[in-house]
Amino acid sequence: MEPMILASSSPRRQEILKDLGIPFISVIPDCKEDMPETGDPAEIACGNAQKKLALAREISKDISANWILSADTLVFQENRIFGKPKDRAEAAAMLHGFSGKSHGIVTAVCLYSRKTDSVLSRISRTRVSFMQLSAQAVENYLESGEWQGAAGGYKIQGIASCFVTDMCGSWTGAVGLPVHDLYEMLLESHYDFVI
């Protein structure tokens, strides 16, 4: 398989590509993500993924890889969008807000082919329900430090999975890279991926 450029520093995205056996080079675009408090989460995530892709195309011109992959994940509830918390207090507020309720996770993925100079995009939507969280459960979670650098203030693939009572949608999309959507994009763009 040809190597691709992954425009992300996300360990989860890297792990997913490794699990799929897709060789990659990680390039980290210095991208200011749009994070308004309201708006269409899918549009915002898609715009962020496209920005990352454009920057990765610029900074990776000297890397011989014909494919560039970017993604962006947002957490939202009702009309509010949650990015990565700035501090512990903001993470606590997010977790208390999700307690006993459902929220959404949207991941936008872009795949660029240098061979055809074309971009494919997909949006993955996942609905997650949390149990009622006690103040102590939130405090214990915050003590773990796992909330740092995580959209919505938690990592669904980690300790926070204990809080999830129901999920509808893509597990890997909720983690940050929807594998089924990626597979369809790879096939559509004629990337040599065999399972």
N, C-alpha and C positions, 0 to 999 in steps of 0.2 A: 504494500500500500504506500501511496505517496504521503509524505509528511504534510501537515497543514499548520498554519499559524493560528494559535489560539490567542485572541485579543482579550486576555483575562488573567488576573492573578488568582482567581478563585481556586482553592484546593479541591473543592467539590467538582468543578467542571474538569479540572485536570484528571481527577480520579475516574470520572465517568469515561473520558476518552481513553485512559489507560485500560480500564476494564473492557472497553470495546476493541482494544488492540489497535487503535488509531494512533500512529506516530504524530507528534506535534512539537512545535517550538512555541513556548509561551512568550508573548510580547505584551507589555503592559502599557497601553496608551494612557497618557496623562489627560484624562477626560473629566471635565466637570459635568456630572450628571444632573439633568433637570430633575428637581424634586419638589414640585409645587405641592401644597397640601391638598389641593382638590384638582379634579380633571379626570380625563379618561385614562385609567391605568395602562391599558393596552397601547394607546397612542404614545404615552410618555415613555414606556419601556421600549417600544419600537424605535422611537426617536433617539433614546440613549444608546441602544444597540447599534443603530446606524452611525451615530457619532463615533463610537468606539471603532467600528469597522473602517470608517474614513481615516481616522488617525492611524490605525494599524496598517492600512494600505500605504500611508506616507512613510511611516518609520520602518517598514519592512521591505522597502524596495530592493535592498541588496540581499535579501534572504531568498534562496531558490526554493520556493514552495508555491504551488499554484492555487492553494485554497486558503482562505482566511475565514475564521469563525468568530463571531462575537455574540454576546448575549447580555441581557439585563433582566433582573428580577425585582419586582415590586410587590409589596404587601398592601392590601387595602381593606377597608371596612366601611360600609355605607359609602359616603362621599369623601372619605379621607384617605390619603395615601401616606404610607409609612415607609420611610427609607431606613437607613442605618441610624440607630440612636446616637446622639452626640455624647451622652453620658448615662450613668447608671440610673439617675432619676427618670430620664426620658424612657429608658428601657422598661423600668418598673411601670410607668404609666401605660405603655403599650401593652404589656402583659396583662395588667389589670383590665384594660379595655377589651382584650380578647377573651377574658375569663367567662366561661359559660356561654359563649357566643360563637358564631361563625365569622370567618373572614376569608378573603380571597387572596390568591397568589397568582401573579401573571408573570410569565417569562417570555420575552421576545428573543428570537434567534435569527441571526443573519449569516448567510454563507455566501462568500464571494468566490467566483472562479476567475482566475487570471486568464485561463484558456479561452473563455467565452466573453470575458469582461461583463459578467452579469451577476446580479445579486438575487438570492432567494430569501424570503422572510417567512417566519411562522410565529404564531402566538399560541402559547399554552396557558390554559386557565385551570386552576385547581381551587376547590372550596375546602376549607379546613375548619373543623369544629373543635373547640377546646372544652375541657371539663371546667367546672367551677374551681378556680384556684384560690387557695387560702393565702393569706398574707405571708405565712411562713414558707409556703411552696415557692412563691415569687421571690422571697428573700434568699432562699436556698439556691434557686436557679441563678439569681444575680451573683451570688458568691462564687458560683462555678466559673464565671467569666465568659461563659459560652456565648452570651448575648453580644459581645463585642464584634463589630464588623458584620453583623447579620441584619438583613432587611427585616423589619418588624420586631427586632430585638430578640430573636430566637433562631436556633438552628433545628429544623424539623428532623434532621438525620441524627441528632445528638440526644442529650438528656431531655430536651423539650418534647421528644416523641412520646414521653410519658403523659403529656397533657392532651394529646390528640385523641378525641373520641370517635371522629368520623372524618373521612376524606373522600372527595369525589373529584376525579381528574387524574393528572399525571404525577406520580410520586417523584420521578426524576425532574419533572418540570418544577415542582415545588422546591426541590433541592437546588435547581439552577440551570439545568440543561435537559430539556425533554427529549429523551432518547428516540421515541417513535417519530417525532417531528424531524429530528436530526437525520434519522434513517431515510425518511421520505425525501428530504432535501438532498442527501448524498446520492440516492438513486436518480433523482430528477436531474442532478447536475453531472451525472456520469462519473462520479468518483468511484474508484475501484474498491468497493467495500463488499466483501463476501461473508455471509454468515452461514 
